[in-house]
């Protein structure tokens, strides 16, 4: 599926546009053009091409200073096949079978064990002494795992890891306890408090892990 999708969309700079849109809440051609240092018409042609293929959706954003609304682009669910999933139908079926035969505690034990192993792997690879350095290192490791992670600092919310994709989305959708284990695991790896915050809009794949040092 992934190779077929890449073949279908492969043009110069198309993947750059896709990655920018994946990490954002939607962007206009002007914004994409500035970010990529490409011509307006070059970006527009790519966006029209992807929209016709069904990979981009649009909406109109009103301009704050008046004038005509601006056309905004975002990825459609058809693009999901481009991004990795750590869970196939067979794994989901096994989890459901475990729950049916042994109850919800079996699923909890499976998820707890998996995140414990994942945390041990991250801990072994993590670099840095300060929380910022450790967070940057973990964001890189999780990006390698397909989470599209960035370490950011916000004046209001402080240090955070922002992720724009989850390879475990299918598991978390059925068993939200997975997200609790994930935040707990990240806190143990980073040796800090971690608060998981989801976006208000389900149309945007964006999760924040807000990081705080333990109180003195």
TORTORMI-45526 format. One line per field, with one value per residue (C-alpha): residue in three letters; y, x, z. Coordinates in steps of 0.2 Angstrom, whole numbers. Each point is the difference from the previous one (the first is absolute). Layout:
<atoms>
aa = c(ala, ...)
c2 = c(Y, ...)
c1 = c(X, ...)
c3 = c(Z, ...)
</atoms>
This chain:
<atoms>
aa = c(unk, unk, unk, unk, unk, unk, unk, unk, unk, unk, unk, unk, unk, unk, unk, unk, unk, unk, unk, unk, unk, unk, unk, unk, unk, unk, unk, unk, unk, unk, unk, unk, unk, unk, unk, unk, unk, unk, unk, unk, unk, unk, unk, unk, unk, unk, unk, unk, unk, unk, unk, unk, unk, unk, unk, unk, unk, unk, unk, unk, unk, unk, unk, unk, unk, unk, unk, unk, unk, unk, unk, unk, unk, unk, unk, unk, unk, unk, unk, unk, unk, unk, unk, unk, unk, unk, unk, unk, unk, unk, unk, unk, unk, unk, unk, unk, unk, unk, unk, unk, unk, unk, unk, unk, unk, unk, unk, unk, unk, unk, unk, unk, unk, unk, unk, unk, unk, unk, unk, unk, unk, unk, unk, unk, unk, unk, unk, unk, unk, unk, unk, unk, unk, unk, unk, unk, unk, unk, unk, unk, unk, unk, unk, unk, unk, unk, unk, unk, unk, unk, unk, unk, unk, unk, unk, unk, unk, unk, unk, unk, unk, unk, unk, unk, unk, unk, unk, unk, unk, unk, unk, unk, unk, unk, unk, unk, unk, unk, unk, unk, unk, unk, unk, unk, unk, unk, unk, unk, unk, unk, unk, unk, unk, unk, unk, unk, unk, unk, unk, unk, unk, unk, unk, unk, unk, unk, unk, unk, unk, unk, unk, unk, unk, unk, unk, unk)
c2 = c(0, 12, -3, 2, 16, 8, -5, 9, 16, 0, 17, 12, 9, -9, -10, 17, 7, -15, 0, 18, -3, -15, 10, 15, 4, 5, 12, 11, 0, 16, -7, -16, 10, 10, -15, -9, 15, -5, 10, 2, -8, -15, -3, 3, -13, -13, 4, -1, -16, -8, 7, -8, -17, 2, 1, 19, 8, 18, 13, 19, 10, 18, 14, 10, 16, -3, -5, -16, -16, -10, -18, -12, -18, -15, -18, -12, -17, -7, 5, -10, -15, 10, 0, -15, -11, -11, -10, -11, -8, -16, 9, 8, -17, -8, 15, -2, -19, 2, 12, -12, -15, 7, 17, 18, -3, -11, 15, 11, -12, -2, 19, 3, -13, 7, 18, -6, -8, 16, 10, -10, 1, 19, 1, -9, 11, 17, 14, 16, 5, 14, -2, 10, -11, -16, 6, 5, -18, -9, 11, -6, -18, 0, 9, -15, -11, 10, 12, 16, 8, 17, 7, 18, 13, 11, 15, -5, -19, -2, -15, -12, -14, 2, -15, 0, -19, -15, -18, -6, 10, -16, -7, 16, 3, -16, 0, 17, -7, -1, 19, 0, -13, 10, 16, -10, -8, 16, 8, -15, 2, 19, -1, 14, 3, -3, 7, -7, 13, -4, 13, 6, -4, -18, 5, 5, -14, 9, -5, 10, -8, 15, -3, 6, -3, -9, 13, 3)
c1 = c(0, 14, 10, -16, -4, 17, 0, -16, 5, 19, 5, 14, -5, -16, 6, 6, -17, -8, 12, -4, -19, 2, 8, -12, -18, -2, 10, -3, 10, 8, 6, 6, 9, 9, 4, 7, 8, -9, -10, -19, -5, 12, -8, -18, 2, 6, -15, -12, 7, -1, -18, -6, 8, -10, 15, -3, -16, -4, -9, -1, 8, -7, 13, 2, 2, -15, 1, -3, 2, 16, -1, 8, 7, 1, 3, -15, -1, 5, 18, 1, 7, 16, 4, 5, -11, 7, -16, -8, -17, 8, 6, -16, -9, 12, -3, -19, 1, 10, -13, -14, 8, 9, -8, 6, 14, 8, 0, 7, 14, 5, 0, 10, 13, 2, 2, 12, 11, -1, 5, 15, 6, -2, 9, 15, 1, -4, 13, 1, 1, -13, -18, 1, 14, -9, -16, 9, 8, -17, -9, 13, -1, -19, 1, 10, -14, -12, -8, 6, 5, 7, 7, -7, -1, -16, 0, -17, 2, 19, 10, -10, 2, -12, -5, -9, -3, -2, 4, -11, -15, -10, 3, -3, -16, -7, 10, 3, 10, 14, 2, 1, 14, 9, 0, 6, 14, 6, 0, 11, 12, 2, -1, -13, -19, -9, -17, -8, -11, -10, -7, -18, -2, 1, 4, 17, 13, 9, 4, 10, 10, 3, 15, 3, 15, -5, -4, 14)
c3 = c(0, 5, -16, -11, 9, -2, -19, -2, 8, -4, -7, 5, 16, 3, 15, 7, -1, 7, 15, 4, -1, 11, 13, -1, 2, -18, -11, -15, -16, 6, 16, -8, -13, 13, 11, -15, -9, -16, -12, 3, -16, 3, 17, -7, -14, 12, 12, -14, -6, 17, 3, -16, 5, 17, 11, 5, 6, 1, 10, 0, 14, 2, -1, 16, -9, -12, -18, -8, 10, -2, -7, 13, -3, 11, -2, -2, 8, -17, 4, 16, -10, -2, 18, 10, 11, 13, 1, -13, 0, 7, 15, 3, -1, 12, 13, -3, 2, 17, 6, -4, 8, 15, 2, 0, 12, -13, -12, 14, 4, -19, -2, 16, -5, -17, 6, 13, -13, -11, 15, 3, -18, 0, 17, -7, -15, 8, 0, 10, 19, 1, -3, -16, -7, 5, -8, -16, -1, 4, -14, -12, 5, -1, -17, -6, 6, -11, 13, -9, 16, 4, 16, 3, 13, 2, 11, 8, 0, 2, -7, -10, -13, -14, -11, -16, -2, 10, -7, 15, -5, -4, 17, 10, -9, 7, 16, 6, 15, -12, 0, 19, -1, -14, 11, 15, -10, -7, 18, 6, -14, 1, 20, 0, 1, -17, -4, -16, -9, -15, -13, 1, -18, -5, -18, 5, 6, 13, 18, 13, 14, 12, 10, 18, 12, 16, 14, 12)
</atoms>
